[in-house]
Structures are given as structure tokens and as C-alpha cells.
Amino acid sequence: MNAQGVLGADLAVAKAPLVATATAVFGPWGTRFLVAATILSAAGYLTADVLCNPRSLYALAESGQLPRKLAIVHPRFGTPAIAIGTYCCLCFVVALSASFRQLVIIASSGTLLLYLICCLGLLRLRARHIATAGEPFRVPGGPLVPLAASAIIVWMLTTLERKELAAAAGLVIVSGAAYGIRERVNEKRKRRPANTLN
């Protein structure tokens, strides 16, 4: 079924094209069914998001890169309760701070910048011959693949407006600065026992 074929010229002004199509084809019950299915799908996605993404906060806290309280596990449910609560509060604040379009652009551009950092970081890791477990898998083409990916990402970032790119870059810079400060604090804490013994 094609929304254009069903709605015709009304597709351009429809605020919810799928709902409008379901209404035109199936009537009011089709609208109710599609709205219910959308709510169920969104609820499932949000539930999975709330239970999965806070694990990143938990892992970072467990490794000492975030406050240790985020690594506390609930004694009954075995879940990182504080990390989940913190993640939900952050999402709530961010959702209220901007429109859906702005949030999508910031999230997408931030993800692109993160991928760019990973691609460039791969070149540095290979140059320093860093591997965690045995010989790493190497994609044919050597550095051409991460360089080509970096070029594509840079090209995609050029399609953004300056404000959008500045917001995404600011997010990455603030996150990197917070990580660097935390690493320095952890290094100082590790050095303290040795200094006190001397």
C-alpha cells in the first residue's frame, strides 16, 4: 500500500501520514489500531533503551571513569538502579530542552563525530600495534577503509548548519574534557599511597 496513492495531494499536509492512510483505508478502527500499535512499539523501545543504555554508565563507573555511585547494583533486582535513574533524568531534561528535530540532528551529528574519532583512533592503535587478545582482525585495504569512512563522515557533517555542528562538537568536547579530568583525578588517587609510604 502506498500512502501517496491513497492520500494523493493530502499527503503533503498530513501531520501523521500513516494514521491518515489507515483512516482512509480501514476507517476509525484502523486509526485506533495503528495508534495502539505505535504506542506499544514506542513503549517497547523505551523500555529496552532504559534497561540497556544505562549499562554504559555502569561500566564507566565501574572502571573509575564516572562516579562510583553509578556502579551500585540493586540488592534485589541485580540492576544498576542509580545508573538507570540518572539516565532517565538526563533523558527527561534533554527532551524538554529542545524540539524533536533539534534532538535528532544533535544525536545524529554527535554519533557521526564519535564514529570519526573511532576511525581516526583505529589508525593510531594500528600504528602503535595495540591489541587486547592476540592478533587483531585486519580488513583488506589497510588504512584505506578507516580513511574512506572518515572522508564520508566529514562530507556528511558538511551538510549541517554551523549551529548544529557547533552543538554536536560542543557535546563531544565537553565529554572529552570530563573524561580527561576524571582520568587525571584517578591517576592522582593511584599515586597517593606510594607518596605517603615514601
Phi, psi and omega in degrees: 000137183247124180299324179297317180293329182277312186272331182066231182291339181290345180298325183293332183254359181287127179284329179227086186302319182294318178295318179296322178294315179298322179294319181292326185271313188252350180088193183301323181293329176294323176297313181297321180295316182292321178296317179296319179295322178295317179296317179297317180295316180295320179296319178297317179295315182295322178297314178296321180296316182293328182274337185261309186297326177298345177297333176293317176297320179298315181295318179294322178291322180294328179273002177087010181268350173226166179308139185299334182298333179290346180265004180289132181256137179296130185295333183266312186268345179070026180246152177285081190299316181293321178296320179294315179297319179296317180298317180297318179295318179296317179297321179297315181295316181295321180296328179278344188276342184207172178281167181299318180299316180295320180294320179296317181295315180296317180295316181293315180292324176296321177295319178298317178296322178295317177297323178297318177298319179296318180297315179289326177295327178300319179298319180291319179297319179293321180295328181266001177056047179265127178215146183268324184215094177073194181288124182286157176288133181242123178287137177303138181111352177059230183285355182295323183295306178295328177291319178295318178297320179296319179296319179295319180295316179299319178298318179294324179291334179291345179280351181277156173284162184298320180296318181294316179294322179295322179295316179293316179296321178298320178298316180293319181295315179297318179296318179294321178295318178297320178295316180297318179296318180296321179295320178294320178297318180295321178295319178296322179294323179291329182279339184301313180301319180295320180291323181290327178291326179284000000 
